[in-house]
């Protein structure tokens, strides 16, 4: 009986670190793509927020798509771009290219990224431990669409004008390593 108990204890001691690791991964990356957030709005909290991994923050800092904006905000705060903390951003995992947690939508927290009613959004692709900024835009809302082009989700920037009386949606498709505008439409939701 004593041998069985000591074997059980050794087994439990070996398995606990693995269970703890799996719980950490489960909390940091979603398992069910149907439960991921797909619409992100200025001024609203992310539904499944995650802290940006250091590699994602580095991708933001080094991307040509966001260099000028980050430089300006860092100057406003009196710091270098390399000193920008992860706390300036919030992320949310998405299934960008048919792989669990293959992408991340990033929103900005500091006021220097905001407009009158818009904010800055970034879309990062994730491959292994590497992140790349594949899209950036300022809008009232950002939506990850279910339609795919070249294996990547299409995305949309949404702008509300005239106190919501006019909605402009600009759709982007993925091709050759970047997103380009593919469609634009205006709606007047209050016109009968």
C-alpha positions as CSV (number, residue, x, y, z in Angstrom):
1,X,0.0,0.0,0.0
2,X,2.8,2.4,0.8
3,X,4.5,1.8,-2.6
4,X,1.2,2.6,-4.4
5,X,0.8,5.8,-2.4
6,X,4.4,7.0,-3.1
7,X,3.9,6.2,-6.9
8,X,0.6,8.1,-6.8
9,X,2.3,11.1,-5.1
10,X,5.2,11.1,-7.6
11,X,2.7,10.9,-10.5
12,X,0.7,13.8,-9.0
13,X,3.8,15.9,-8.5
14,X,4.8,15.3,-12.1
15,X,1.3,16.1,-13.5
16,X,0.7,19.3,-11.5
17,X,3.1,21.5,-13.4
18,X,1.6,20.3,-16.7
19,X,-1.9,21.0,-15.5
20,X,-0.9,24.5,-14.3
21,X,0.8,25.2,-17.7
22,X,-2.3,24.1,-19.6
23,X,-4.5,26.3,-17.5
24,X,-2.3,29.3,-18.2
25,X,-2.5,28.6,-22.0
26,X,-6.2,28.1,-21.8
27,X,-6.6,31.5,-20.2
28,X,-4.3,33.3,-22.6
29,X,-5.6,31.8,-25.9
30,X,-9.2,31.0,-26.8
31,X,-10.1,27.4,-27.7
32,X,-13.5,28.2,-29.3
33,X,-13.5,30.5,-32.3
34,X,-17.2,30.9,-32.1
35,X,-16.8,32.7,-28.8
36,X,-14.1,35.1,-29.9
37,X,-14.9,38.8,-30.1
38,X,-15.3,40.0,-33.7
39,X,-16.5,43.6,-33.2
40,X,-14.4,46.1,-31.3
41,X,-15.6,49.6,-30.6
42,X,-14.0,52.8,-29.5
43,X,-14.7,53.5,-25.8
44,X,-15.9,49.9,-25.1
45,X,-13.9,47.3,-23.2
46,X,-12.6,44.2,-25.0
47,X,-14.7,41.1,-24.1
48,X,-11.7,38.8,-23.7
49,X,-8.8,41.1,-23.0
50,X,-5.2,39.8,-22.8
51,X,-2.0,41.5,-22.0
52,X,0.2,41.9,-25.1
53,X,3.0,39.4,-25.2
54,X,6.4,41.1,-25.4
55,X,6.9,39.9,-29.0
56,X,3.5,41.5,-30.0
57,X,4.6,44.8,-28.4
58,X,7.9,44.6,-30.2
59,X,6.0,44.1,-33.5
60,X,4.0,47.3,-32.9
61,X,7.2,49.2,-32.0
62,X,9.0,48.1,-35.2
63,X,6.2,48.2,-37.7
64,X,6.3,50.8,-40.4
65,X,2.5,50.8,-40.3
66,X,2.5,52.3,-36.7
67,X,6.0,53.9,-36.3
68,X,4.9,57.6,-36.7
69,X,1.9,57.3,-34.4
70,X,3.9,55.5,-31.7
71,X,6.7,58.0,-32.0
72,X,4.2,60.9,-31.5
73,X,2.5,59.4,-28.5
74,X,5.9,58.5,-26.9
75,X,7.0,62.1,-27.4
76,X,3.8,63.4,-25.8
77,X,4.6,61.2,-22.8
78,X,8.3,62.2,-22.7
79,X,9.5,58.6,-23.3
80,X,11.3,56.7,-26.1
81,X,9.3,54.3,-28.3
82,X,11.2,51.4,-26.9
83,X,9.9,52.4,-23.4
84,X,6.3,52.2,-24.3
85,X,4.7,49.8,-21.8
86,X,2.3,47.0,-22.8
87,X,-0.2,48.6,-20.5
88,X,-0.9,51.2,-23.2
89,X,-2.6,48.4,-25.2
90,X,-5.2,45.7,-24.9
91,X,-5.3,42.6,-27.1
92,X,-7.9,40.0,-28.0
93,X,-7.0,36.7,-29.7
94,X,-8.8,35.9,-32.9
95,X,-8.7,33.1,-35.5
96,X,-7.2,35.2,-38.3
97,X,-5.9,32.5,-40.6
98,X,-7.6,29.3,-39.7
99,X,-5.4,28.6,-36.7
100,X,-6.3,28.9,-33.1
101,X,-5.0,32.2,-31.8
102,X,-3.4,33.0,-35.2
103,X,-4.1,36.7,-34.8
104,X,-4.7,39.4,-32.3
105,X,-6.7,42.6,-32.5
106,X,-5.0,45.3,-30.5
107,X,-6.6,48.5,-29.2
108,X,-5.0,51.6,-27.7
109,X,-5.7,52.9,-24.2
110,X,-3.9,56.3,-24.0
111,X,-5.7,59.4,-25.1
112,X,-2.9,60.3,-27.6
113,X,-4.3,57.5,-29.9
114,X,-7.9,58.7,-29.8
115,X,-9.9,61.1,-31.9
116,X,-13.2,62.8,-31.1
117,X,-14.9,59.4,-31.1
118,X,-12.5,57.1,-32.8
119,X,-9.5,55.1,-31.6
120,X,-6.6,53.2,-33.1
121,X,-6.8,49.5,-33.9
122,X,-4.0,47.1,-35.0
123,X,-4.3,43.6,-36.4
124,X,-1.4,41.3,-35.8
125,X,-0.8,37.9,-37.4
126,X,0.9,35.3,-35.2
127,X,3.1,32.6,-36.6
128,X,4.7,30.5,-33.8
129,X,6.2,33.1,-31.4
130,X,6.5,35.8,-34.1
131,X,4.0,38.6,-34.6
132,X,3.6,40.9,-37.6
133,X,1.4,44.0,-37.9
134,X,-0.7,43.3,-41.0
135,X,-3.3,46.1,-40.6
136,X,-3.8,49.4,-38.8
137,X,-6.6,51.8,-38.8
138,X,-8.5,54.5,-36.9
139,X,-12.2,54.2,-36.7
140,X,-15.3,54.1,-34.4
141,X,-15.3,50.3,-34.7
142,X,-13.3,47.5,-36.1
143,X,-14.8,44.2,-37.2
144,X,-13.2,40.9,-38.1
145,X,-15.5,39.4,-40.8
146,X,-16.2,35.7,-41.4
147,X,-15.4,36.0,-45.1
148,X,-11.9,35.1,-46.0
149,X,-9.5,36.1,-48.8
150,X,-6.3,34.2,-49.4
151,X,-6.9,32.3,-46.1
152,X,-7.2,35.5,-43.9
153,X,-10.3,37.0,-42.5
154,X,-11.5,40.2,-44.2
155,X,-11.8,43.2,-41.9
156,X,-13.8,46.3,-41.8
157,X,-13.4,49.8,-40.3
158,X,-16.7,51.4,-39.4
159,X,-17.2,55.2,-39.1
160,X,-20.2,56.9,-37.6
161,X,-20.9,60.4,-38.9
162,X,-23.5,63.1,-38.2
163,X,-24.3,61.6,-34.7
164,X,-24.8,58.2,-36.1
165,X,-27.1,59.3,-38.9
166,X,-24.5,58.1,-41.5
167,X,-22.4,55.0,-41.2
168,X,-19.5,54.3,-43.6
169,X,-18.0,50.8,-43.7
170,X,-14.7,50.2,-45.4
171,X,-13.8,46.6,-46.1
172,X,-10.2,45.3,-46.5
173,X,-9.0,42.0,-48.0
174,X,-5.7,40.2,-47.4
175,X,-3.3,39.8,-50.4
176,X,0.5,39.6,-50.8
177,X,1.2,40.1,-47.0
178,X,-1.0,43.1,-46.4
179,X,-4.6,44.3,-46.3
180,X,-5.9,46.6,-49.0
181,X,-9.3,48.3,-49.4
182,X,-11.8,46.2,-51.4
183,X,-15.2,47.9,-50.8
184,X,-16.8,50.9,-49.2
185,X,-20.4,51.6,-48.5
186,X,-22.5,54.4,-46.9
187,X,-25.7,53.8,-45.0
188,X,-28.2,56.1,-43.4
189,X,-29.8,53.9,-40.7
190,X,-32.4,56.5,-39.7
191,X,-33.8,57.2,-43.2
192,X,-37.1,55.5,-43.9
